[in-house]
Amino acid sequence: MNGKRNGKAKEYYDNGEIEFEGEYLNGKRNGKAKEYYDNGELEFEGEYLNGERYGKGKEYYKDGEIKFEGEYLNGERNGKGKEYYGYDKLKFEGEYLNGKRNGKGKEYNYFNGKLEFEGEYLNGEKNGKGKVYNRYGELLYEGEYLNGKRSNKENI
């Protein structure tokens, strides 16, 4: 035996609450798994490869509400995904790279769920073309962003 964990396993916090349940291969998390907060609420459910989150998964807030659902690579959010404020209220939907918003995306208003921003992101910041809307869905700004800030050029 190589001394590395293989097969199904459960791990527990010192307080007795479950911390992790899933499968191991050569001592690393592999396959479908669940992680839990120390209060017993689900923190993450999804897939692992070589010890890292990989493929489709979901993250949850400590109160059990959904936080994120989407794709992972090397333990980070990568690919398409959706973030939530909680209570199934959509916060952001779009593309991720290395855990940050990258590519096209849309942000939504917490109170009414309407589209607030749609545009491009780079390393988690608004970067490139973007549009901003008011709470009634009316276009307020259309133009370029650089490092999260509007450029001086307005197209409206």
C-alpha positions as CSV (number, residue, x, y, z in Angstrom):
1,M,0.0,0.0,0.0
2,N,1.3,3.4,-0.9
3,G,0.0,5.1,2.3
4,K,-2.2,7.5,0.3
5,R,-5.9,7.7,0.8
6,N,-8.1,6.0,-1.9
7,G,-11.9,5.6,-2.1
8,K,-14.8,7.2,-0.4
9,A,-14.1,9.2,2.8
10,K,-15.7,11.6,5.2
11,E,-13.8,14.2,7.3
12,Y,-15.1,16.0,10.3
13,Y,-14.4,19.3,12.2
14,D,-13.3,19.2,15.8
15,N,-16.9,20.1,16.8
16,G,-18.2,16.9,15.2
17,E,-19.8,18.5,12.1
18,I,-18.9,17.0,8.7
19,E,-16.3,18.9,6.8
20,F,-16.0,16.9,3.6
21,E,-17.4,13.8,1.9
22,G,-16.3,12.4,-1.4
23,E,-13.7,10.3,-3.1
24,Y,-9.9,10.2,-3.0
25,L,-7.4,8.9,-5.5
26,N,-3.7,8.7,-4.6
27,G,-4.4,10.9,-1.6
28,K,-6.1,13.7,-3.5
29,R,-9.8,14.6,-3.8
30,N,-11.2,13.2,-7.1
31,G,-14.7,12.9,-8.4
32,K,-17.9,14.2,-6.9
33,A,-17.7,15.7,-3.5
34,K,-19.3,18.0,-0.9
35,E,-17.6,20.5,1.5
36,Y,-19.4,21.9,4.5
37,Y,-19.0,24.9,6.8
38,D,-18.3,24.2,10.5
39,N,-22.0,24.8,11.2
40,G,-23.0,21.8,9.0
41,E,-24.3,23.9,6.1
42,L,-23.2,22.9,2.6
43,E,-20.4,25.1,1.3
44,F,-19.6,23.5,-2.1
45,E,-20.8,20.5,-4.1
46,G,-19.2,19.5,-7.3
47,E,-16.3,17.7,-8.9
48,Y,-12.6,17.5,-8.1
49,L,-9.6,16.5,-10.1
50,N,-6.2,16.0,-8.5
51,G,-7.4,17.7,-5.3
52,E,-8.8,20.8,-7.0
53,R,-12.3,21.9,-7.9
54,Y,-12.8,21.0,-11.5
55,G,-15.8,20.9,-13.9
56,K,-19.3,21.9,-12.7
57,G,-20.0,23.0,-9.1
58,K,-22.0,25.1,-6.8
59,E,-20.9,27.3,-3.8
60,Y,-23.2,28.3,-1.0
61,Y,-23.3,31.0,1.6
62,K,-23.1,29.9,5.3
63,D,-26.9,30.2,5.6
64,G,-27.4,27.7,2.8
65,E,-28.4,30.1,0.0
66,I,-26.7,29.6,-3.3
67,K,-23.6,31.9,-3.9
68,F,-22.2,30.6,-7.3
69,E,-22.9,28.0,-9.9
70,G,-20.6,27.3,-12.8
71,E,-17.4,25.8,-14.1
72,Y,-14.1,25.3,-12.3
73,L,-10.5,24.6,-13.5
74,N,-7.5,24.1,-11.1
75,G,-9.7,25.0,-8.1
76,E,-10.8,28.4,-9.5
77,R,-13.9,29.7,-11.3
78,N,-13.2,29.3,-15.0
79,G,-15.7,29.4,-17.8
80,K,-19.3,30.3,-17.6
81,G,-20.9,31.0,-14.2
82,K,-23.6,32.8,-12.2
83,E,-23.1,34.6,-8.9
84,Y,-26.0,35.3,-6.5
85,Y,-26.8,37.8,-3.8
86,G,-28.6,35.0,-1.9
87,Y,-32.3,34.1,-2.0
88,D,-31.9,33.1,-5.7
89,K,-31.3,36.8,-6.6
90,L,-28.9,36.9,-9.6
91,K,-25.9,39.2,-9.1
92,F,-23.8,38.4,-12.1
93,E,-23.7,36.0,-15.0
94,G,-20.8,35.7,-17.4
95,E,-17.3,34.4,-18.0
96,Y,-14.5,33.7,-15.5
97,L,-10.8,33.1,-15.8
98,N,-8.6,32.2,-12.9
99,G,-11.4,33.0,-10.4
100,K,-12.1,36.5,-11.7
101,R,-14.6,37.9,-14.1
102,N,-13.1,37.9,-17.6
103,G,-14.9,38.3,-20.9
104,K,-18.5,39.2,-21.3
105,G,-20.8,39.6,-18.4
106,K,-24.0,41.1,-16.9
107,E,-24.6,42.6,-13.4
108,Y,-28.0,42.8,-11.9
109,N,-29.6,45.1,-9.3
110,Y,-30.1,43.6,-5.8
111,F,-33.5,45.2,-5.2
112,N,-35.4,44.7,-8.5
113,G,-33.3,42.1,-10.4
114,K,-33.0,44.3,-13.4
115,L,-29.9,44.5,-15.6
116,E,-27.5,47.2,-14.3
117,F,-24.4,46.6,-16.5
118,E,-23.5,44.6,-19.5
119,G,-20.1,44.5,-21.0
120,E,-16.6,43.3,-20.9
121,Y,-14.4,42.4,-17.9
122,L,-10.7,41.8,-17.5
123,N,-9.1,40.5,-14.3
124,G,-12.4,41.2,-12.4
125,E,-12.7,44.8,-13.5
126,K,-15.0,46.4,-16.1
127,N,-12.7,46.8,-19.1
128,G,-13.7,47.4,-22.7
129,K,-17.2,48.2,-24.0
130,G,-20.0,48.5,-21.5
131,K,-23.6,49.7,-21.0
132,V,-25.1,51.0,-17.8
133,Y,-28.9,51.0,-17.1
134,N,-31.1,52.7,-14.5
135,R,-33.6,50.8,-12.3
136,Y,-36.2,51.2,-15.1
137,G,-34.0,49.5,-17.7
138,E,-33.2,52.8,-19.5
139,L,-29.7,53.1,-21.0
140,L,-27.7,55.7,-19.0
141,Y,-24.2,55.2,-20.4
142,E,-22.6,53.4,-23.3
143,G,-18.9,53.5,-23.8
144,E,-15.5,52.3,-22.8
145,Y,-14.1,51.2,-19.4
146,L,-10.5,50.9,-18.4
147,N,-9.6,49.2,-15.1
148,G,-13.2,49.5,-13.8
149,K,-13.6,53.2,-14.6
150,R,-15.5,54.9,-17.4
151,S,-13.3,56.5,-20.1
152,N,-13.9,60.1,-20.8
153,K,-15.6,59.3,-24.1
154,E,-19.4,58.9,-23.9
155,N,-21.4,57.6,-26.7
156,I,-24.9,58.7,-25.6
